[in-house]
Amino acid sequence: MDPSETNMLEPAGHSQRGSVSSSAVRHSEVLIYLVNNSVIQLSVESLSSLTAGELGRTVREALRLPDQAHEVFSFWLISPFLELQLKPKHCPYKLCRQWPDLLYRFTKCSADEIVHDEPTLQYRKNVFFPKSKEMQIQDDGILRLLYEEAKCNILEGRYPCDLEDCLQLGALACRIELGPFDQEQHNVAFLRGKIDTLLPAHLCKKHGGLLAAFRSRGARQQSYEEMLLESFRQLVEAAACEETEALKLLYHQYLQKCHILLYYGSAMFTGQIDKPVQSFLQRNGRKPVTIAISLDGVSVMDSKEKCVLLTLCYHELSWEYTSSEDEDTDDILWLEFDGEEEGAVVNKLLKIYSKQAELMSGMIEYCIDFNGASETTPPPAPAQDAVVAKPPRPKEKRGKLKRQNSVVCNQIHQLLTIDYVEEGKEIKRVKPKRAASFFTRQVSQGPASYSTVAVSETLEQG
């Protein structure tokens, strides 16, 4: 994300070390990483005072990208523990020197991990570049970088996706990287050695294993290579055109399919949520989650299972952030949304424990302000086969709720929430859909302001 909006990344006067070459010499070597693991090595002057905006011009020249890339991409400092998007005014060198302090403040890293962690400087998609503008891009260099980043996030499970959609995306990747389908060359054996670069490894493992073997005893099931080959074969080629133009169309198709996911282009954060009580032993504990925040909304995903637990557009939620006075205790991001419990309409509160709660709260607030200041185009009409009972979400446009075991549908049963109902002395709802909220922080829907509902009793876990 771009946490500087909350003034959290202003360079400190004290710095400890750097992850880029020393600025003691006038010319310094800087390594810029792309999502596809390729590296750009640049020789720059005055590294200690070089801003991300200035470095961006050098990178665009090296990659031969047009000036439009300046708003599409940003620099990120990335490590296994923390991901931060930089503003053009930030100095990457100074923030690298400040990295141990940022890890101490926003992660649970041990002292040893803080000492040894080294961030990489990556050139990635800007969180605040809207999806609608992506579809207007015609430069093949920009489109290629966006495609490679989206594909990487699909393969790594950062963008949870159902098998059916993964096969369609994999088929598009086959066409982009292997050329038009050739029945003599493109066969199961050919794809077998490339399957890990075309389909998410975790998804293939999840659908395989011992249980799948028992299920398939009666009839032979297709392998992933066979299913991908069939999807590749069924791809409809565009009207006769040059390969360069055909690739642009394919890039757009791949990105457009990823745009359906609410968490496409998100900034990712880490946290934990309470598990529902399981079994008669009343054991619960906490579940590690990834929180994805984009211009479209907030998603909470199971970090281990690579599936969505909750997705909310901004008009569907209220939120609050509470800090802990104890350094050893996590801060909390609260998400409130409408739900149903035993047939009754309730407000649900999800409690997310995270050292990055302050960053997430700032990100949500900035995204809402950004959307309010921008003229956004209306979302496309939902597909005919989709049943939309609430304001449409990307996954509902495709009728995802009809799929069994979908990894992109809300799984409220896996969340331990606090519920508010119109009974007793607990919080009362004035009327449904965000009209009454425990929190005042939410999307404004007009001149009328929200009223905070008073709490008269200790809230019970639901």
RARA-V647341 format. One record per residue. N is the residue number from 1. PHI is phi in degrees with one decimal (NA if undefined). OMEGA is omega in radians with two decimals (* if undefined). NEAR is the number of other C-alpha atoms within 12 Angstrom. Layout:
# RARA-V647341
n: [N & N]
phi: [PHI & PHI]
omega: [OMEGA & OMEGA]
near: [NEAR & NEAR]
This chain:
# RARA-V647341
n: [1 & 2 & 3 & 4 & 5 & 6 & 7 & 8 & 9 & 10 & 11 & 12 & 13 & 14 & 15 & 16 & 17 & 18 & 19 & 20 & 21 & 22 & 23 & 24 & 25 & 26 & 27 & 28 & 29 & 30 & 31 & 32 & 33 & 34 & 35 & 36 & 37 & 38 & 39 & 40 & 41 & 42 & 43 & 44 & 45 & 46 & 47 & 48 & 49 & 50 & 51 & 52 & 53 & 54 & 55 & 56 & 57 & 58 & 59 & 60 & 61 & 62 & 63 & 64 & 65 & 66 & 67 & 68 & 69 & 70 & 71 & 72 & 73 & 74 & 75 & 76 & 77 & 78 & 79 & 80 & 81 & 82 & 83 & 84 & 85 & 86 & 87 & 88 & 89 & 90 & 91 & 92 & 93 & 94 & 95 & 96 & 97 & 98 & 99 & 100 & 101 & 102 & 103 & 104 & 105 & 106 & 107 & 108 & 109 & 110 & 111 & 112 & 113 & 114 & 115 & 116 & 117 & 118 & 119 & 120 & 121 & 122 & 123 & 124 & 125 & 126 & 127 & 128 & 129 & 130 & 131 & 132 & 133 & 134 & 135 & 136 & 137 & 138 & 139 & 140 & 141 & 142 & 143 & 144 & 145 & 146 & 147 & 148 & 149 & 150 & 151 & 152 & 153 & 154 & 155 & 156 & 157 & 158 & 159 & 160 & 161 & 162 & 163 & 164 & 165 & 166 & 167 & 168 & 169 & 170 & 171 & 172 & 173 & 174 & 175 & 176 & 177 & 178 & 179 & 180 & 181 & 182 & 183 & 184 & 185 & 186 & 187 & 188 & 189 & 190 & 191 & 192 & 193 & 194 & 195 & 196 & 197 & 198 & 199 & 200 & 201 & 202 & 203 & 204 & 205 & 206 & 207 & 208 & 209 & 210 & 211 & 212 & 213 & 214 & 215 & 216 & 217 & 218 & 219 & 220 & 221 & 222 & 223 & 224 & 225 & 226 & 227 & 228 & 229 & 230 & 231 & 232 & 233 & 234 & 235 & 236 & 237 & 238 & 239 & 240 & 241 & 242 & 243 & 244 & 245 & 246 & 247 & 248 & 249 & 250 & 251 & 252 & 253 & 254 & 255 & 256 & 257 & 258 & 259 & 260 & 261 & 262 & 263 & 264 & 265 & 266 & 267 & 268 & 269 & 270 & 271 & 272 & 273 & 274 & 275 & 276 & 277 & 278 & 279 & 280 & 281 & 282 & 283 & 284 & 285 & 286 & 287 & 288 & 289 & 290 & 291 & 292 & 293 & 294 & 295 & 296 & 297 & 298 & 299 & 300 & 301 & 302 & 303 & 304 & 305 & 306 & 307 & 308 & 309 & 310 & 311 & 312 & 313 & 314 & 315 & 316 & 317 & 318 & 319 & 320 & 321 & 322 & 323 & 324 & 325 & 326 & 327 & 328 & 329 & 330 & 331 & 332 & 333 & 334 & 335 & 336 & 337 & 338 & 339 & 340 & 341 & 342 & 343 & 344 & 345 & 346 & 347 & 348 & 349 & 350 & 351 & 352 & 353 & 354 & 355 & 356 & 357 & 358 & 359 & 360 & 361 & 362 & 363 & 364 & 365 & 366 & 367 & 368 & 369 & 370 & 371 & 372 & 373 & 374 & 375 & 376 & 377 & 378 & 379 & 380 & 381 & 382 & 383 & 384 & 385 & 386 & 387 & 388 & 389 & 390 & 391 & 392 & 393 & 394 & 395 & 396 & 397 & 398 & 399 & 400 & 401 & 402 & 403 & 404 & 405 & 406 & 407 & 408 & 409 & 410 & 411 & 412 & 413 & 414 & 415 & 416 & 417 & 418 & 419 & 420 & 421 & 422 & 423 & 424 & 425 & 426 & 427 & 428 & 429 & 430 & 431 & 432 & 433 & 434 & 435 & 436 & 437 & 438 & 439 & 440 & 441 & 442 & 443 & 444 & 445 & 446 & 447 & 448 & 449 & 450 & 451 & 452 & 453 & 454 & 455 & 456 & 457 & 458 & 459 & 460 & 461 & 462]
phi: [NA & -110.7 & -74.0 & -67.8 & -63.6 & -105.6 & 58.5 & -99.7 & -117.2 & -68.9 & -55.8 & -86.5 & -65.2 & -95.1 & -130.8 & -109.1 & -164.6 & -132.3 & -106.4 & -123.1 & -62.1 & -60.9 & -93.0 & -64.6 & -94.6 & -67.6 & -100.0 & -126.7 & -94.2 & -124.7 & -104.6 & -109.6 & -99.5 & -101.1 & -63.5 & -81.9 & 73.9 & -78.1 & -126.0 & -108.0 & -102.5 & -122.2 & -106.8 & -126.9 & -104.8 & 49.4 & -57.4 & -65.1 & -113.6 & -71.3 & -89.6 & -62.7 & -63.7 & -69.0 & -66.2 & -61.7 & -62.1 & -65.6 & -66.4 & -62.5 & -65.9 & -65.1 & -91.6 & 57.5 & -99.5 & -71.3 & -61.4 & -57.4 & -62.3 & -62.5 & -94.1 & -81.1 & -118.1 & -139.3 & -92.4 & -127.8 & -98.9 & -125.5 & -146.6 & -61.3 & -105.2 & -156.9 & -128.4 & -132.3 & -88.1 & -95.4 & -85.3 & -55.5 & -80.2 & -70.9 & -100.9 & -54.9 & -60.9 & -67.5 & -71.9 & -64.4 & -66.4 & -88.1 & -54.8 & -57.5 & -66.2 & -67.5 & -63.5 & -63.1 & -82.0 & -114.9 & -138.0 & -104.1 & -60.0 & -74.2 & -59.3 & -67.4 & -65.4 & -63.5 & -65.4 & -96.8 & -71.2 & -130.0 & -74.9 & -104.2 & -95.3 & -115.7 & -104.8 & -135.9 & -60.9 & -75.6 & -55.1 & -95.1 & -94.4 & -66.5 & -60.2 & -59.3 & -74.2 & -60.3 & -72.9 & -93.5 & -72.0 & -119.7 & -74.8 & -69.5 & -67.1 & -65.5 & -62.0 & -63.5 & -65.5 & -65.2 & -62.1 & -63.9 & -69.5 & -62.9 & -62.3 & -59.5 & -68.4 & -67.4 & -64.4 & -84.0 & 81.7 & -70.0 & -111.2 & -55.6 & -150.8 & -70.5 & -57.1 & -57.7 & -74.0 & -61.1 & -66.0 & -67.6 & -66.6 & -63.2 & -65.5 & -64.6 & -63.6 & -59.6 & -64.5 & -68.2 & -97.4 & -112.2 & 88.3 & -58.9 & -60.9 & -125.1 & -61.8 & -77.1 & -90.2 & -89.4 & -132.0 & -59.9 & -63.5 & -65.0 & -77.8 & -58.6 & -77.6 & -116.1 & -60.0 & -68.3 & -96.0 & -123.4 & -129.2 & -63.0 & -62.6 & -66.1 & -72.6 & -63.3 & -66.7 & -63.9 & -88.9 & -107.9 & 87.9 & -64.9 & -62.8 & -63.8 & -63.8 & -67.1 & -65.0 & -97.1 & -64.0 & -76.7 & -147.0 & -70.3 & -94.8 & -66.8 & -77.3 & -64.9 & -62.9 & -68.1 & -65.3 & -67.1 & -61.1 & -65.1 & -64.2 & -62.8 & -64.4 & -83.5 & -58.8 & -90.8 & -73.1 & -67.8 & -54.9 & -49.8 & -157.6 & -66.3 & -60.8 & -60.0 & -70.6 & -62.8 & -64.6 & -59.1 & -62.6 & -67.9 & -58.7 & -62.2 & -62.5 & -63.8 & -65.1 & -62.8 & -68.2 & -70.2 & -62.1 & -63.1 & -76.1 & -60.2 & -92.9 & -61.5 & 72.8 & -80.6 & -86.8 & -107.1 & -130.3 & -115.1 & -169.3 & -140.9 & -128.2 & -71.8 & -83.2 & -61.7 & -62.8 & -121.1 & 67.6 & -71.3 & -79.1 & 59.6 & -90.5 & -132.5 & 81.6 & -125.0 & -112.3 & -67.9 & -133.4 & -108.6 & -107.9 & -105.2 & -122.7 & -131.9 & -66.5 & -91.1 & 163.0 & -122.4 & -126.0 & -114.5 & -125.2 & -72.0 & -65.5 & -82.9 & -84.6 & 56.9 & -137.4 & -82.6 & -100.9 & -158.8 & -128.5 & -137.1 & -75.0 & -65.7 & -75.3 & -101.2 & -137.3 & -124.5 & -148.9 & -155.1 & -124.6 & -124.2 & -96.2 & -102.9 & -78.8 & -92.0 & -61.8 & -86.2 & -107.9 & -70.1 & -72.7 & -130.8 & -105.5 & -100.6 & -116.5 & -114.1 & -151.5 & -83.1 & -152.6 & -138.0 & -138.2 & 54.8 & 84.9 & -98.5 & -76.6 & -134.6 & -92.1 & -114.3 & -116.5 & -106.9 & -104.8 & -110.5 & -89.4 & -167.0 & -70.1 & -101.1 & -59.8 & -63.9 & -62.9 & -64.8 & -61.9 & -63.2 & -66.1 & -60.1 & -62.3 & -68.8 & -62.9 & -64.6 & -63.9 & -62.2 & -64.8 & -67.9 & -86.7 & -102.1 & -87.9 & -93.9 & -79.1 & -65.4 & -66.4 & -64.4 & -64.3 & -67.3 & -64.0 & -63.2 & -87.4 & -94.5 & -99.5 & -111.3 & -92.4 & -123.3 & -49.4 & -63.2 & -113.7 & -52.7 & -69.0 & -76.2 & -64.4 & -105.9 & 66.1 & -61.9 & -65.3 & -82.3 & -80.3 & -85.0 & 58.5 & -67.8 & -90.9 & -110.3 & -92.8 & -59.1 & -124.4 & -59.5 & -65.6 & -92.1 & -107.7 & -97.2 & -117.7 & -97.6 & -108.3 & -111.0 & -131.9 & -85.5 & -137.9 & 55.6 & -104.7 & -81.5 & -59.7 & -98.8 & -94.3 & -75.3 & -161.7 & -68.2 & 63.7 & 65.6 & -76.7 & -126.6 & -144.7 & -68.2 & -111.2 & -93.2 & -89.7 & -165.9 & -71.1 & -72.9 & -114.4 & 140.3 & -66.4 & -70.6 & -98.8 & -83.0 & -109.2 & -75.0 & -87.4 & -72.9 & -105.1 & -112.2 & -138.5 & -64.3 & -74.7 & -99.9 & -70.7 & -117.4]
omega: [3.08 & -3.02 & -3.11 & 3.11 & 3.10 & 3.07 & -3.11 & -3.07 & 3.07 & -3.06 & 3.11 & 3.14 & -3.14 & 3.09 & -3.00 & -3.12 & -3.12 & 3.11 & 3.05 & -3.04 & -3.02 & 3.11 & -3.13 & 3.08 & -3.07 & 3.10 & -3.11 & 3.11 & 3.13 & 3.09 & 3.09 & -3.10 & 3.00 & -3.07 & -3.13 & 3.10 & 3.02 & -3.03 & 3.03 & 3.12 & -3.09 & 3.02 & -3.04 & 3.08 & 3.07 & -3.07 & -3.05 & -3.13 & -3.11 & -3.13 & 3.11 & 3.11 & 3.13 & 3.12 & 3.13 & 3.11 & 3.13 & 3.13 & 3.13 & 3.09 & -3.13 & -3.13 & -3.12 & 3.10 & 3.10 & -3.12 & 3.12 & -3.12 & -3.10 & 3.10 & -3.13 & -3.03 & 3.08 & 3.02 & 3.11 & 2.91 & -2.99 & 2.95 & 3.12 & -3.04 & -3.02 & 3.08 & -3.09 & 3.04 & -3.11 & 2.99 & 3.13 & -3.09 & -3.10 & 3.06 & -3.11 & -3.11 & -3.11 & 3.13 & 3.03 & 3.10 & -3.12 & -3.02 & 3.13 & 3.12 & 3.13 & 3.10 & -3.13 & -3.05 & -2.96 & 3.11 & 3.08 & -3.11 & 3.02 & 3.13 & -3.14 & 3.12 & 3.13 & -3.12 & -3.00 & -3.11 & -3.12 & -3.13 & 3.00 & 3.10 & -3.06 & 3.10 & -3.01 & 3.14 & 3.06 & -3.13 & -3.02 & 3.03 & -3.00 & 3.09 & -3.09 & 3.13 & 3.11 & -3.08 & 3.10 & -3.10 & 3.12 & 3.14 & -3.06 & 3.11 & 3.10 & -3.12 & -3.14 & 3.13 & 3.12 & 3.12 & -3.10 & 3.11 & 3.12 & -3.14 & 3.12 & -3.13 & 3.06 & -3.09 & -3.10 & 3.14 & 3.07 & 3.00 & 3.12 & -3.04 & 3.13 & -3.08 & -3.12 & -3.14 & 3.09 & 3.11 & 3.11 & 3.09 & 3.10 & 3.10 & 3.09 & 3.10 & 3.08 & -3.12 & -3.12 & -2.98 & -3.10 & -3.12 & 3.14 & -3.11 & 3.12 & -3.03 & -3.12 & -3.09 & -3.02 & 3.12 & -3.08 & -3.12 & 3.14 & -3.09 & -3.05 & -3.13 & -3.10 & -2.98 & -3.13 & 3.11 & -3.07 & 3.12 & 3.11 & -3.11 & -3.10 & -3.13 & 3.11 & 3.13 & -3.09 & -3.11 & 3.13 & 3.05 & -3.01 & -3.11 & 3.12 & 3.12 & 3.11 & -3.12 & -3.01 & -3.10 & -3.09 & -3.08 & -3.12 & 3.10 & 3.11 & 3.03 & 3.12 & 3.09 & 3.14 & 3.14 & 3.13 & 3.12 & 3.12 & 3.10 & 3.10 & -3.12 & -3.06 & 3.11 & 3.13 & 3.13 & 3.08 & 3.09 & -3.07 & 3.11 & 3.13 & -3.09 & 3.13 & 3.13 & 3.11 & 3.13 & 3.10 & 3.12 & -3.14 & 3.07 & 3.14 & 3.13 & -3.14 & -3.12 & -3.13 & 3.10 & 3.09 & -3.13 & 3.12 & -3.14 & -3.09 & -3.04 & 3.06 & 3.10 & -3.07 & 2.85 & -3.05 & 3.12 & 3.13 & 3.12 & 3.11 & 3.03 & 3.08 & 3.04 & 3.01 & 3.12 & -3.12 & 3.06 & -3.10 & 3.13 & 3.11 & 3.12 & 3.06 & -3.09 & -3.10 & -3.12 & 3.07 & -3.14 & 2.98 & 3.12 & -3.12 & -3.11 & -3.13 & 3.08 & -3.09 & -3.10 & -3.06 & 3.09 & 3.06 & -3.03 & 3.08 & -3.06 & -3.09 & -3.05 & 3.13 & 3.13 & -3.12 & 3.02 & -3.09 & 2.99 & -3.11 & 2.93 & -3.03 & 3.14 & -3.13 & -3.04 & 2.86 & -3.10 & 3.05 & 3.12 & 3.07 & -3.11 & 3.13 & 3.11 & -3.14 & -3.11 & -3.11 & -3.13 & -3.11 & 2.90 & -3.07 & 2.94 & 3.13 & 3.03 & 3.11 & -3.12 & -3.12 & 3.13 & -3.11 & 3.13 & -3.14 & 3.09 & -3.13 & 3.08 & -3.09 & 2.91 & 3.13 & 3.11 & 3.07 & -3.08 & -3.13 & 3.12 & -3.14 & 3.00 & -3.11 & -3.10 & 3.13 & 3.08 & -3.12 & 3.13 & 3.10 & 3.13 & 3.12 & -3.12 & -3.12 & 3.12 & 3.11 & 3.10 & -3.14 & 3.13 & 3.14 & -3.11 & -3.09 & 3.03 & -3.09 & 3.11 & -3.14 & -3.14 & 3.12 & -3.13 & -3.14 & 3.12 & -3.06 & -3.08 & -3.12 & 3.09 & -3.07 & -3.14 & -3.13 & 3.06 & -2.98 & 2.99 & -3.10 & -3.07 & -3.12 & -3.14 & -3.07 & -3.12 & -3.06 & -3.07 & 3.13 & -3.10 & 3.07 & 3.07 & 3.11 & 3.13 & -3.10 & 3.12 & 3.07 & 3.11 & -3.05 & -3.10 & 3.12 & -3.12 & 3.01 & -3.05 & 2.99 & -3.08 & 3.07 & -3.12 & -3.13 & -3.12 & 3.04 & -3.06 & 3.13 & -3.08 & 3.11 & 3.05 & 3.07 & 3.02 & -3.01 & 3.07 & 2.95 & -3.14 & 3.09 & -3.05 & 3.04 & -3.11 & 3.09 & -3.06 & -3.13 & -3.13 & 3.07 & -3.13 & 3.14 & -3.09 & -3.13 & -3.12 & 3.10 & 3.05 & 3.10 & -3.14 & -3.07 & 3.10 & -3.12 & -3.13 & 3.04 & -3.08 & -3.12 & 3.05 & 3.12 & *]
near: [44 & 40 & 35 & 24 & 27 & 18 & 17 & 28 & 33 & 24 & 26 & 20 & 12 & 14 & 19 & 20 & 24 & 29 & 33 & 31 & 27 & 22 & 24 & 14 & 14 & 16 & 17 & 22 & 23 & 31 & 28 & 37 & 26 & 30 & 29 & 23 & 18 & 15 & 19 & 25 & 22 & 25 & 23 & 29 & 22 & 24 & 31 & 32 & 23 & 28 & 26 & 33 & 26 & 25 & 39 & 41 & 28 & 28 & 35 & 28 & 18 & 18 & 25 & 17 & 25 & 24 & 20 & 23 & 36 & 28 & 28 & 34 & 39 & 40 & 45 & 38 & 44 & 33 & 27 & 21 & 32 & 36 & 33 & 44 & 40 & 43 & 34 & 24 & 25 & 35 & 34 & 45 & 37 & 37 & 46 & 37 & 32 & 32 & 42 & 35 & 31 & 37 & 35 & 24 & 28 & 34 & 35 & 29 & 24 & 16 & 14 & 12 & 19 & 27 & 22 & 19 & 30 & 27 & 36 & 34 & 38 & 36 & 42 & 45 & 39 & 35 & 38 & 36 & 32 & 29 & 34 & 24 & 23 & 37 & 27 & 21 & 27 & 25 & 26 & 27 & 26 & 33 & 37 & 35 & 34 & 41 & 40 & 31 & 34 & 40 & 41 & 32 & 34 & 41 & 32 & 26 & 33 & 39 & 43 & 47 & 44 & 37 & 34 & 28 & 32 & 40 & 36 & 33 & 39 & 44 & 41 & 43 & 42 & 39 & 35 & 33 & 24 & 22 & 23 & 26 & 27 & 17 & 15 & 11 & 14 & 26 & 24 & 23 & 17 & 19 & 30 & 20 & 15 & 24 & 31 & 24 & 28 & 40 & 41 & 33 & 23 & 27 & 34 & 27 & 19 & 20 & 22 & 19 & 14 & 12 & 12 & 19 & 16 & 13 & 14 & 16 & 11 & 9 & 10 & 11 & 17 & 17 & 23 & 34 & 30 & 22 & 29 & 41 & 36 & 26 & 27 & 36 & 27 & 20 & 26 & 19 & 24 & 17 & 10 & 10 & 12 & 12 & 19 & 19 & 20 & 24 & 31 & 32 & 31 & 36 & 39 & 35 & 32 & 36 & 36 & 27 & 33 & 39 & 35 & 33 & 43 & 40 & 42 & 45 & 41 & 43 & 43 & 39 & 42 & 37 & 37 & 34 & 35 & 29 & 28 & 22 & 20 & 16 & 9 & 7 & 7 & 10 & 12 & 17 & 15 & 22 & 28 & 24 & 33 & 41 & 45 & 41 & 41 & 41 & 39 & 42 & 40 & 45 & 47 & 49 & 43 & 35 & 28 & 21 & 25 & 32 & 35 & 38 & 35 & 44 & 42 & 41 & 36 & 37 & 32 & 34 & 39 & 39 & 39 & 30 & 32 & 25 & 23 & 18 & 10 & 9 & 15 & 18 & 19 & 28 & 31 & 31 & 39 & 37 & 45 & 40 & 38 & 36 & 33 & 21 & 19 & 10 & 8 & 17 & 23 & 33 & 39 & 40 & 37 & 40 & 34 & 42 & 36 & 38 & 35 & 42 & 38 & 36 & 44 & 48 & 37 & 27 & 42 & 47 & 34 & 31 & 34 & 31 & 21 & 22 & 25 & 19 & 10 & 15 & 12 & 17 & 12 & 10 & 17 & 18 & 18 & 23 & 19 & 12 & 14 & 21 & 20 & 21 & 12 & 19 & 19 & 28 & 39 & 34 & 39 & 31 & 29 & 29 & 24 & 30 & 24 & 17 & 18 & 13 & 19 & 26 & 33 & 41 & 35 & 28 & 22 & 26 & 18 & 27 & 36 & 29 & 33 & 30 & 35 & 40 & 32 & 20 & 15 & 13 & 17 & 22 & 29 & 27 & 29 & 22 & 16 & 22 & 28 & 35 & 32 & 32 & 40 & 36 & 30 & 24 & 32 & 37 & 32 & 23 & 16 & 11 & 7 & 9 & 16 & 23 & 19 & 20 & 22 & 20 & 19 & 14 & 13 & 14 & 21 & 17 & 18 & 26]
